[in-house]
Amino acid sequence: MKYSELVDSGATPTEIQAFLVGSENVPVTMRIPRNLRDAAKEAAELKGMSLTTYVKVCLIERLSEGSKE
């Protein structure tokens, strides 16, 4: 099942979150401005987590809203 199919089916945020974390990890490389990276690292540290974990949490929160944006 794809994310879009899950959203279209009316899945709950909890079901969407379970889908998003229920797979193997894969490496991702992206280029972002240094200031954005530094700000995100600082925000992650303030919450007691790594940048990677912070990005994952932000993505899961946003995607579990069920929005198709």
Contacts in CASP RR format, 6 or more apart in sequence:
PFRMAT RR
TARGET T0000
AUTHOR 0000-0000-0000
METHOD contacts of the structure
MODEL  1
MKYSELVDSGATPTEIQAFLVGSENVPVTMRIPRNLRDAAKEAAELKGMS
LTTYVKVCLIERLSEGSKE
1 19 0 8 1.000
3 16 0 8 1.000
3 19 0 8 1.000
3 20 0 8 1.000
3 63 0 8 1.000
4 68 0 8 1.000
6 15 0 8 1.000
6 16 0 8 1.000
6 19 0 8 1.000
7 16 0 8 1.000
7 66 0 8 1.000
7 67 0 8 1.000
7 68 0 8 1.000
11 19 0 8 1.000
13 64 0 8 1.000
13 65 0 8 1.000
13 66 0 8 1.000
14 64 0 8 1.000
16 63 0 8 1.000
16 64 0 8 1.000
16 66 0 8 1.000
17 60 0 8 1.000
17 64 0 8 1.000
20 59 0 8 1.000
20 60 0 8 1.000
20 63 0 8 1.000
20 64 0 8 1.000
21 60 0 8 1.000
37 51 0 8 1.000
40 51 0 8 1.000
40 54 0 8 1.000
40 55 0 8 1.000
41 51 0 8 1.000
43 54 0 8 1.000
44 50 0 8 1.000
44 51 0 8 1.000
44 53 0 8 1.000
44 54 0 8 1.000
47 54 0 8 1.000
49 57 0 8 1.000
END
